[in-house]
Amino acid sequence: MQSDGFEYLKENCPSLQSELLKTVAGCEDDCSSGGGKSRSVWAQLSDGGDTNGRRVRHRT
């Protein structure tokens, strides 16, 4: 999905765009080194954990 904002960042702020995309993808500083076990917030929440590593019971 693209927007005018995406194109603006692509042309004027490529480093900020890259940082934002890594953050959204759940890939922090570990991505550039090729290692690490960093997982996105969405991945943590989808498997029943919260961002602090605790288990969370989903509402039914």
N, C-alpha and C positions, 0 to 999 in steps of 0.2 A: 504494500500500500504506500503510495507516494502522495505528497502534498507540497504546497508551495514552501512550507517551512522546512521540509526535508531537502528540497532543492537549494534553499537559501543556506542551510547549514553545510550542505555538500560543497557549495561554491565559496562560501565566506569563512566558515569555521570548521574545516575538516577534522581537526583534532578534537573539538568539542563533540562533533557528530560521532566520531569513533568512540569516545568515552561514553556517550549516552547509549550507543548501540551495545557496547560491552556490558554496561550496567543493566540494561533491559534484558539482555540475553543471560544474565546471571554470571557473567564472566568478568571477574575483577582483575587484579594485578597478576593472577596466576596464568591467565591466558597467554600473555606474552612470553612466559617462560616455558609454556607447553605442558605444565603439570598442575598439580593441585586438585583438590576435591571440592572446590567451590560450587555450590548449587544455588540456583535462583530461589528467591522467596517463593515463587509459584511452585517450584519443584518440591520445596520443603513442605509447603502447606498441602499440596496434593497428596502426599504420602502420609499425612496425619501428624506431622511435626509442626512446630512453630519456628520462628526465626531464631530462637534461642536453643533449639535442639530438644525442647520438651515435647512430649506427646500431647496431642489435643484430641478430645472426643468431639466428633462432629455432631451437630444438632440433627435430629430426625423429625 
